[in-house]
Amino acid sequence: MVQVVHATKGRIRCSVEGLYRSKPLQRFLEQHLSKPEPVQSVSANYRTGNVLITYAGEWSVDDVTTHLDKLCYQFQQQDHAKSQKPSQAKKKGKKKRDKSAPQGKDQPEKDWHKLDVEAVATEIETDLESGLSEDAAATQQSKYGPNRLSESKTRSDFSIFIEQFQSLPVALLGGASVLSAATGGLVDAAVILGVVGINTIVGYFTESQSEHIIQSLQQGGEQTARVLRNGQRQQVEADDIVPGDVLILETGNVVAADGRLIKSDNLSVNESSLTGESIPVSKEVETLSGDNIPLAERLNMVYRGTIVTGGIGRAVVVATGRFTEIGKIQQMVSQADTGDTPLQQQLEEVGTQLAAVGSAICAGVFGIGWLRGYGLLEMLKISISLAVAAVPEGLPTIATTTLALGMDDMRKRNILIRRLEAVEALGSVQTICLDKTGTLTQNQMVVKQVRTGQGCFEVKDGQFTNENGEAVALDSAEELRRLIQVGVLCSETDYLTEADGSYSLEGSSTENALVRLGIDSGLELPGLRDGHPCQAMNLRSKDRNVMSTVHAQEGGKFLAMVKGSPEEVLERCQAWMGEGEIRPLEDDQRQRFDLDNEQMAGQALRVLGVAFKEMTDDQEDPERDLIWLGLTGMADPIREGVQQFIEGFHRAGIKTVMITGDQSPTAYAIAKDLKLSRHRQTEILDSSDLSGLDPEKRQALFDKVDVFARVSPASKLEIVQALQAAGKVVAMTGDGINDMPALKAADVGVAMGSGSSDVVQDVADMIIADNNLETLINAVSRGRTTYSNIRKSVHFLLSTNMGEIIVTTLTTALGMGEPLNTMQLLWLNLVTDIFPGLALAMEPPEPDVLDQPPRDPDEPILRQSDFSRIALESGTISLCALAAYSYSLLR
C-alpha cells in the first residue's frame, strides 16, 4: 500500500508499506524507479519507510503512486517466488526436507466468533457430540499437517563462528594475507591470519558461552490434550490435533489449538500471554456480533497457549499450527527486522572510511614507488605493509573484549546477553517500552484493600491497617474476620500442603488471592474447611454474576456465603454488619457502599462484594435476605523496586512508555503509581483510537504518549517501529508471546527469564534471569561506559596507526627505504596498540554516567574535535619516528 505523505508540483513523498527496515525493497525501488523517463531522482529510505521522488511535469500524483504500487506488487511476487523455490540440496536422490517447518495446505480463516455453533460444525465438517472419527482425523492430519509451530532458530556454534569474520577490518586483513602469500611472504600471511584467529576465538567463546547458558534455561516437554474421538474421551499428543477435533477443557489445561466454544460451565481462561489482560476471562458460547472485535473480547473463543483457570468446557478446533493466533504472531516475528545497533553502524562507518583512506594511500604510494623506479614485487610488499598499517588490528579485539567484559559483568547480575552488541546498544537507548503484565507487575492477583461498615483497611502481607495507619487485629473486627472466612470458604480453589507446611493453591487468580489473604492473616485453612463442610455450591453464570455456597456448622445450622458483583450482592442484602452488630440496611448505607465500590474501582482494583447469613434449613434460598460484610479490592501488584527503576531511567534521560492489553482506567492508575511521566501529566492512548490516522500523525502521537492501553501484538510492533522511525533507539521488555514481534524489532529486546516461554527468550537480545528490573539501570551504565571506552580506544588506535602510515608514505616518497616491514607493523599494532587500548577499554564508569542524556545515535564515533587531536598526535609520533630513522641511516 502506498500513501501520499506530501506532494507538490514535480515532487512527492510517499509512505510505502513494507519498506520500513527492508534494504532489498529500498534497492529494488531505487533501481526500478529511475527507469521511467519522467522520473528525475529517487531516494528510498528503509529507516523511515518513505520514498522521495522528483519527476517531470507531465506526470501526475496518481501516475506516480500507481507506478509505485505496481513496483511494490512486483517485488512481493519476486520475493514470494524466492521463498517458495524448492531446495536443490539432495541426499540419496531425495530432496532435503525442513522438518521444523509445518507441512500441509492452508486452513480456512473465518470470523469463527461470529458463527453459531451449528454453522461452525458444518464449515469444519465435524460432529459436535462425538468428535471426529479416527479415519477423519487421519485425513485432516494428512491434509493440514501437524499442529506444530515452526521451531525457533537458535544460533548454532558454526553460525556464531562465521559471524566473527563479518567485519571490514577482518576482510582487509584477509586480503592483505592473500597478497602476502602471493608475493612469497608466507610467514607474513601466517602472522596476519593468526591475528584474525585471535579476534575470532575471543568473540566466538564469549558469545557461544552466553548462547549455551540461555539454551540450558529452556525447558522442553511434550504437551498432550483431551479430545473427543469416536464419541470417546482420548488423550492425544498436541501435534496430532486437527481442525474438527473437540477439545475437552478443564482447570489447569493448556489450550492446544484455537477453538470455538460449544459448551461452557463457568469456564475462565488466563489469556495474559496472548492479549496482555492480567485478569482471567469468563467464557461463553453465545455468538458475537460486530466488526473488529479484539482478541481479548472474543468470549466464545479459546486460543492456543492460554491456560484454563476455572470451570469446564468444550471447543471445536478451528485452527492449528501456523494458522493459530500464536502462529500468526510467530510469522510477524519472522518478518520483523532487528537492524544494526548504533555501535555496529559506527564501527562499520569507521571501517569504510579507513578502507577508503588506506586504499587511496596504498595506490598513491604504489604509484610514487613505481615512478621512482622501485620493482613491482617490492612495491607490492610496501603496499601490503601500508594496508596492514591502515587497519587497526586491535579494534575488533578491543571492541569484542570490552563488550565481552560487559557481558560477563551483566551475567553476574543475572542478565544474560545473546548478542555482544546489545551491551552497548542498551547504553544508547532513548526510549524503553515496558510491558505491564508480568514485567512491571507480578501477574498474580493480590488483595490490596478491604472496606467494611467499620471503614477502609489497606492490606499488606496479611496485615490490616486502618485509615490512620494503625494496625487492626481480626479479633477486634468481627465483620473483617467473617469477610475473610467467606473468601476462603466460598471458593473453588483447591490446595496442597507442602513439606514445609506452606500451601500450594490451584484455582482462579481472584479466588487464590482471597484464600491467600486468609492464610496470611492467620486462618488455619484445613481446620476452617473441615469445620465448615460445603453442602451446596451455586456458580456464576451469564445472567447472575455471583457465587454462593452453603456450609454446615455445629448445632445443625448452616451458613450461606456469597461473593460476586458488588451491585448484585448488595441487591440481595437486607442488613449489614458494623462493629460486630447486625443492623438494618437503609438507603443511606446502600449509597455509602455504592460510593465505596466506585472509589475502589477508580483505583483500578477488581472489586467483589461479600455477604453471608445463617440458616436453619439447607433448602432455604442462600442468596436472599443476606447480611452485607463489605468489599474486597484486588490488583496485580507492581513488582518491588519498579518505582525506583522508573526514577533511574528518568534520571538517565530515558523516556519510559508502558504498553498493556488492560483497559485504560487500569493502565492509567498504574502509570500514576509508577510516576511514568516525570514532569507532566500522563498521556494515555487507547489503541482502538488509532484507526484512520495517517502514518505521520501516528508517529507524532506515539512520541508524546506515555501509556498505550488495549494493545494487540501488531499494535506493540507498530509502536516500536514508529518510535524507531522517529529516530529513537528503542528497548522493549516483555515476557508473553504477544510481546515477541516487538521484542525482535526493538533495538534491544529484553525478556523476563522467570515466567517467559522459550520462544520469547529466543527472539530477545537480553534475558533478565531473576526478573529484577533494577539491574537494567546498571546495564545502561555499563553500556554507556562501554561505548565511551571503545571511543577512547578508537581514538588511540587511529592516532598510532596514522603515525605508521605517515612514516611509511614519507620514507617511500623520499626514497629512504622501508623502515617497517609487514611483520614489524603487525607486531607494533598487536603489542603497542592492543594492550594500551584494552587499558582504556577497561576504565571504570564516570561518576555522572547516569546523569547524562542518551547520546544521539547519529553522532559519529569520532567527532570533528577528535580529528585535530588525532592529526596532532599522529604528526608528533611520525616526526619522532622519522627523526630516529634518519639518525640511524646517517650513522
C-alpha positions, 0 to 999 in steps of 0.5 A: 500500500502506498500513501501520499505523505506530501506532494507538490508540483514535480515532487512527492513523498510517499509512505510505502508499506513494507519498506520500513527496515527492508534494504532489498525493497529500498534497492529494488525501488531505487533501481526500478524507479529511475527507469521511467523517463519522467522520473528525475531522482529517487531516494528510498529510505528503509529507516523511515519507510518513505520514498522521495521522488522528483519527476517531470511535469507531465506526470501526475500524483496518481501516475506516480503512486500507481507506478509505485504500487505496481513496483511494490506488487512486483517485488512481493511476487519476486520475493514470494517466488524466492521463498517458495523455490524448492531446495536443490540440496539432495541426499540419496536422490531425495530432496532435503526436507525442513522438518521444523517447518509445518507441512500441509495446505492452508486452513480456512480463516473465518470470523469463527466468533461470529458463527453459531455453533451449528454453522461452525460444525458444518464449515469444519465438517465435524460432529459436535457430540462425538468428535471426529472419527479416527479415519477423519482425523487421519485425513485432516492430519494428512491434509493440514499437517501437524499442529506444530509451530515452526521451531525457533532458530537458535544460533548454532556454534558454526553460525556464531563462528562465521559471524566473527569474520563479518567485519571490514577490518577482518576482510582487509586483513584477509586480503592483505594475507592473500597478497602476502602469500602471493608475493612469497611472504608466507610467514607474513600471511601466517602472522596476519591470519593468526591475528584474525584467529585471535579476534575470532576465538575471543568473540566466538567463546564469549558469545557461544558461552552466553548462547549455551547458558540461555539454551540450558534455561529452556525447558522442553516437554511434550504437551498432550490434550483431551479430545473427543474421538469416536464419541470417546474421551482420548488423550492425544499428543498436541501435534496430532490435533486437527481442525474438527477435533473437540477439545475437552477443557478443564482447570489447569489445561493448556489450550492446544489449538484455537477453538470455538466454544460449544459448551461452557460451565463457568469456564475462565481462561488466563489469556495474559500471554496472548492479549496482555489482560492480567485478569482471567476471562469468563467464557461463553458460547453465545455468538458475537456480533460486530466488526473488529472485535479484539482478541481479548473480547472474543468470549466464545473463543479459546486460543492456543497457549492460554491456560484454563483457570476455572470451570469446564468446557468444550471447543471445536478446533478451528485452527492449528499450527501456523494458522493459530493466533500464536502462529500468526504472531510467530510469522510477524516475528519472522518478518520483523527486522532487528537492524544494526545497533548504533555501535555496529553502524559506527564501527562499520562507518569507521571501517569504510572510511579507513578502507577508503583512506588506506586504499587511496594511500596504498595506490598513491604510494604504489604509484610514487614507488613505481615512478621512482623506479622501485620493482613491482614485487617490492612495491607490492610488499610496501603496499601490503605493509601500508594496508596492514598499517591502515587497519587497526588490528586491535579494534575488533579485539578491543571492541569484542573484549570490552563488550565481552567484559560487559557481558560477563559483568551483566551475567553476574547480575543475572542478565544474560546477553545473546548478542555482544552488541546489545551491551552497548546498544542498551547504553544508547537507548532513548526510549524503553517500552515496558510491558505491564503484565508480568514485567512491571507487575507480578501477574498474580492477583493480590488483595490490596484493600478491604472496606467494611461498615467499620471503614477502609483497611489497606492490606499488606502481607496479611496485615490490616491497617486502618485509615490512620495507619494503625494496625487492626487485629481480626479479633477486634473486627468481627465483620473483617474476620467473617469477610475473610472466612467467606473468601476462603470458604466460598471458593473453588480453589483447591490446595496442597500442603507442602513439606514445609507446611506452606500451601500450594493453591490451584484455582482462579487468580481472584479466588487464590488471592482471597484464600491467600489473604486468609492464610496470611492473616492467620486462618488455619485453612484445613481446620476452617474447611473441615469445620465448615463442610460445603453442602451446596455450591451455586456458580456464576453464570451469564445472567447472575454474576455471583457465587454462593455456597452453603456450609454446615456448622455445629448445632445443625445450622448452616451458613450461606456465603456469597461473593460476586458483583458488588451491585448484585450482592448488595441487591440481595442484602437486607442488613449489614454488619458494623462493629460486630452488630447486625443492623438494618440496611437503609438507603443511606448505607446502600449509597455509602457502599455504592460510593465505596465500590466506585472509589475502589474501582477508580483505583483500578482494583477488581472489586467483589462484594461479600455477604453471608447469613445463617440458616436453619434449613439447607433448602432455604434460598442462600442468596436472599435476605443476606447480611452485607460484610463489605468489599474486597479490592484486588490488583496485580501488584507492581513488582518491588523496586519498579518505582525506583527503576522508573526514577533511574531511567528518568534520571538517565534521560530515558523516556519510559512508555508502558504498553498493556492489553488492560483497559485504560482506567487500569493502565492509567492508575498504574502509570500514576503509581509508577510516576511514568511521566516525570514532569507532566501529566500522563498521556494515555492512548487507547489503541482502538483510537488509532484507526484512520490516522495517517502514518505521520500523525501516528508517529507524532502521537506515539512520541508524546504518549506515555501509556498505550492501553488495549494493545494487540501484538501488531499494535506493540510492533507498530509502536516500536517501529514508529518510535524507531522511525522517529529516530529513537533507539528503542528497548522493549521488555516483555515476557508473553508471546504477544510481546515477541514481534516487538521484542525482535524489532526493538533495538534491544529486546529484553525478556523476563527469564522467570515466567517467559516461554522459550520462544520469547527468550529466543527472539530477545537480545537480553534475558533478565534471569531473576526478573529484577528490573533494577539491574537494567539501570546498571546495564545502561551504565555499563553500556554507556561506559562501554561505548565511551571506552571503545571511543577512547580506544578508537581514538588511540588506535587511529592516532598510532596507526596514522603515525605508521602510515605517515612514516611509511608514505614519507620514507617511500616518497623520499626514497629512504627505504622501508623502515617497517616491514609487514611483520614489524607493523603487525607486531607494533599494532598487536603489542603497542596498540592492543594492550594500551587500548584494552587499558582504556577499554577497561576504565571504570564508569564516570561518576555522572554516567547516569546523569547524562542524556542518551547520546544521539545515535547519529553522532559519529564515533569520532567527532570533528574535535577528535580529528585535530587531536588525532592529526596532532598526535599522529604528526608528533609520533611520525616526526619522532619516528622519522627523526630516529630513522634518519639518525640511524641511516646517517650513522 
